[in-house]
């Protein structure tokens, strides 16, 4: 079996950026919805500061 050729990550990031961004947005949304459903706060970074966001304030 031949080794798989090395992937050009820079090219993939350039050419498939929209696919990556959409996947990240879906993942974040799913995580936020799970936290909200469980009544758990989320830790975020805003303006260089760490903040706890209450489930009712998540906006999802």
C-alpha positions, 0 to 999 in steps of 0.5 A: 500500500502506497503512503497517502500524499501530504495534504496542502493545508494552506490550499485547503484553507483557501479553497474550502474556507466557506465549508470550514466556516459553515461547519464551525458555525453549525458546531457552535450552534449545536453546543450552545443549544445543548448548553441552553437545554441543560441550563448551563452557562457558556464561557466566552471571550469578549473584548479580551475578557472572559465572561460567563453567559447565562443560558437564557442570554445565549440568544439561540 
